Amino acid sequence: MSGCFRNICVIGGGPAGLAAAIALKKTGRKVTVFDCAAPPIDKACGEGLLPGSLESLRQLGIEIPADAGFPFGGIRLTDGCSSVASHFPGATGMGVRRTKLHGLMVEQATRAGVSFAWNSKHIEVAPGGVRVEGRLIEADLVIGADGQNSAIRRRSGLGAVTREIRRYGFRRHYRIAPWSPYVEIYWGRRAQAYVTPVAKDEVGVAVISGRSKRRVQETLADFPELDRRLRDAEPASAQMGALSVSRRLRSVYRENIVLIGDASGSVDAITGEGIGVSIRQAHALASAVERGDLLQYQREHRKIMRRPQAMALLLVAMQRSTHLQRRALAALAANPAIFRSLLEVHVGATGFDSLCSWRLLDFGWACLSA
Ligand SMILES: Cc1cc2nc3c(=O)[nH]c(=O)nc-3n(C[C@H](O)[C@H](O)[C@H](O)COP(=O)(O)OP(=O)(O)OC[C@H]3O[C@@H](n4cnc5c(N)ncnc54)[C@H](O)[C@@H]3O)c2cc1C
């Protein structure tokens, strides 16, 4: 076995922690996952897996069975006046309930030989490993995968940020057949709502805004088209909330402690990228651990986050001005090829440089004349 980290503790068994555990186990390490909850673990999430996220899951050996979710072909964006839609280039995404995705990831981690300690409380990093409920568990690498409010990040001095924008997200499911082949994003003055199909008779609705009290029901009133669709649909889950944060950390590792997933910085939920980036980070971490070089992980982490962070900034900036938002959407509706190009960049099918300057000039002109 190459590298020096042989015995690894992962704190947090959400998508990021489980992906890291599976990827590291494949390199022959001893891996134990600790989580304060027990499977299947739920979380407020839009539950859309973009084509790239599905591919990263496949590389971990996880194929989502057709009956575990519902496919979607692209994205539709509307503000009630204008709308534009485009398919993903040559692939589909999938809506999957968090509890189902968690179950599938735990199954794969178990098959790979990962050990688990669910319902573990009072976990602390200690010299030589981690202390769980007062007992020392030896480890030569500790991975903090404990989500947005990471205690590992705070306590290990990795909390310094270069940028942070906080918003609030809520989700709820409704018993209704998906009516669109797309994930639909409803763009409003005060909030966005997006609808992801998760089963043949169920959709998930996630709302994101700058106010902690704007829940799904209040937000629906801003979107008459969506409100009409859901008026007679029975809620199929309790409402759940979570922070949606765009956060960039100065550093994602220190000595033998390394962060992954939302604990290591995140992109706004509207990008639909959180799970995908966590899994890409897991692959990068496994390869850096093999080389015994955590600096390599930090470099790869930056690369992985660059495109989603840029898209998140663009989308959150649009939220700041209703005027800009209306003009941008009208321009995209009039020039769907530009929207298609943006979506191709968003899913990583092409780079920013492919948004050639004439296309951006076209878009700028269309915004001015919309
Ligand atoms: C409203 C909303 C919508 C979103 N929509 C999408 C989407 O459509 N697609 C997408 O890809 N992403 C989406 N995201 C982002 C996505 O949910 C996260 O990026 C993803 O869950 C990150 O995974 P994680 O494992 O890092 O964190 P989490 O999923 O939060 O998992 C953290 C784990 O750590 C455990 N834990 C926490 N504290 C401790 C502790 N002290 N001790 C032990 N265990 C602990 C928790 O129990 C949990 O199991 C959305 C987010 C929000 C808020």
The ligand as an SDF file (V2000), in Angstrom:
LIG
                    3D

 53 58  0  0  0  0  0  0  0  0999 V2000
  -32.4240   23.3850   -0.0680 C   0  0  0  0  0  0  0  0  0  0  0  0
  -31.2580   22.6190   -0.6340 C   0  0  0  0  0  0  0  0  0  0  0  0
  -31.3840   22.0170   -1.8830 C   0  0  0  0  0  0  0  0  0  0  0  0
  -30.3080   21.3000   -2.4270 C   0  0  0  0  0  0  0  0  0  0  0  0
  -30.4570   20.6960   -3.6300 N   0  0  0  0  0  0  0  0  0  0  0  0
  -29.4690   19.9520   -4.1550 C   0  0  0  0  0  0  0  0  0  0  0  0
  -29.6510   19.2400   -5.3790 C   0  0  0  0  0  0  0  0  0  0  0  0
  -30.7110   19.2900   -5.9950 O   0  0  0  0  0  0  0  0  0  0  0  0
  -28.6160   18.4950   -5.8500 N   0  0  0  0  0  0  0  0  0  0  0  0
  -27.4100   18.4170   -5.1930 C   0  0  0  0  0  0  0  0  0  0  0  0
  -26.4880   17.7410   -5.6710 O   0  0  0  0  0  0  0  0  0  0  0  0
  -27.2150   19.0660   -4.0170 N   0  0  0  0  0  0  0  0  0  0  0  0
  -28.2080   19.8190   -3.4850 C   0  0  0  0  0  0  0  0  0  0  0  0
  -28.0300   20.4520   -2.2800 N   0  0  0  0  0  0  0  0  0  0  0  0
  -26.7240   20.3460   -1.5960 C   0  0  0  0  0  0  0  0  0  0  0  0
  -26.5640   18.9900   -0.9210 C   0  0  0  0  0  0  0  0  0  0  0  0
  -27.6680   18.7290   -0.0890 O   0  0  0  0  0  0  0  0  0  0  0  0
  -25.2720   18.9800   -0.0710 C   0  0  0  0  0  0  0  0  0  0  0  0
  -24.2270   19.5300   -0.8230 O   0  0  0  0  0  0  0  0  0  0  0  0
  -24.8990   17.5560    0.3450 C   0  0  0  0  0  0  0  0  0  0  0  0
  -25.8570   17.0440    1.2280 O   0  0  0  0  0  0  0  0  0  0  0  0
  -23.5300   17.5880    1.0510 C   0  0  0  0  0  0  0  0  0  0  0  0
  -23.2620   16.3290    1.5930 O   0  0  0  0  0  0  0  0  0  0  0  0
  -22.3770   16.2120    2.9180 P   0  0  0  0  0  0  0  0  0  0  0  0
  -22.2080   14.7480    3.1390 O   0  0  0  0  0  0  0  0  0  0  0  0
  -21.2040   17.0850    2.8180 O   0  0  0  0  0  0  0  0  0  0  0  0
  -23.2790   16.8500    4.0760 O   0  0  0  0  0  0  0  0  0  0  0  0
  -24.6300   16.3070    4.7310 P   0  0  0  0  0  0  0  0  0  0  0  0
  -25.5020   15.7150    3.7010 O   0  0  0  0  0  0  0  0  0  0  0  0
  -25.1610   17.4330    5.5360 O   0  0  0  0  0  0  0  0  0  0  0  0
  -24.1460   15.1270    5.7060 O   0  0  0  0  0  0  0  0  0  0  0  0
  -23.4430   15.4070    6.8840 C   0  0  0  0  0  0  0  0  0  0  0  0
  -23.5170   14.1800    7.7920 C   0  0  0  0  0  0  0  0  0  0  0  0
  -22.7460   14.4600    8.9660 O   0  0  0  0  0  0  0  0  0  0  0  0
  -23.4900   14.0670   10.0990 C   0  0  0  0  0  0  0  0  0  0  0  0
  -23.0540   14.9390   11.1990 N   0  0  0  0  0  0  0  0  0  0  0  0
  -23.2430   16.2720   11.3370 C   0  0  0  0  0  0  0  0  0  0  0  0
  -22.6800   16.7210   12.4850 N   0  0  0  0  0  0  0  0  0  0  0  0
  -22.1120   15.6340   13.0750 C   0  0  0  0  0  0  0  0  0  0  0  0
  -21.3710   15.4570   14.2720 C   0  0  0  0  0  0  0  0  0  0  0  0
  -21.1100   16.4700   15.0970 N   0  0  0  0  0  0  0  0  0  0  0  0
  -20.9650   14.2100   14.5940 N   0  0  0  0  0  0  0  0  0  0  0  0
  -21.2400   13.1670   13.7550 C   0  0  0  0  0  0  0  0  0  0  0  0
  -21.9220   13.2750   12.6080 N   0  0  0  0  0  0  0  0  0  0  0  0
  -22.3400   14.4980   12.2620 C   0  0  0  0  0  0  0  0  0  0  0  0
  -24.9580   14.2550    9.7230 C   0  0  0  0  0  0  0  0  0  0  0  0
  -25.8040   13.4140   10.4830 O   0  0  0  0  0  0  0  0  0  0  0  0
  -24.9460   13.8630    8.2400 C   0  0  0  0  0  0  0  0  0  0  0  0
  -25.1910   12.4990    8.0570 O   0  0  0  0  0  0  0  0  0  0  0  0
  -29.0760   21.1920   -1.7070 C   0  0  0  0  0  0  0  0  0  0  0  0
  -28.9560   21.8030   -0.4530 C   0  0  0  0  0  0  0  0  0  0  0  0
  -30.0220   22.5230    0.0870 C   0  0  0  0  0  0  0  0  0  0  0  0
  -29.8620   23.1720    1.4240 C   0  0  0  0  0  0  0  0  0  0  0  0
  1  2  1  0
  2  3  1  0
  2 52  2  0
  3  4  2  0
  4  5  1  0
  4 50  1  0
  5  6  2  0
  6  7  1  0
  6 13  1  0
  7  8  2  0
  7  9  1  0
  9 10  1  0
 10 11  2  0
 10 12  1  0
 12 13  2  0
 13 14  1  0
 14 15  1  0
 14 50  1  0
 15 16  1  0
 16 17  1  0
 16 18  1  0
 18 19  1  0
 18 20  1  0
 20 21  1  0
 20 22  1  0
 22 23  1  0
 23 24  1  0
 24 25  2  0
 24 26  1  0
 24 27  1  0
 27 28  1  0
 28 29  2  0
 28 30  1  0
 28 31  1  0
 31 32  1  0
 32 33  1  0
 33 34  1  0
 33 48  1  0
 34 35  1  0
 35 36  1  0
 35 46  1  0
 36 37  1  0
 36 45  1  0
 37 38  2  0
 38 39  1  0
 39 40  1  0
 39 45  2  0
 40 41  1  0
 40 42  2  0
 42 43  1  0
 43 44  2  0
 44 45  1  0
 46 47  1  0
 46 48  1  0
 48 49  1  0
 50 51  2  0
 51 52  1  0
 52 53  1  0
M  END
$$$$
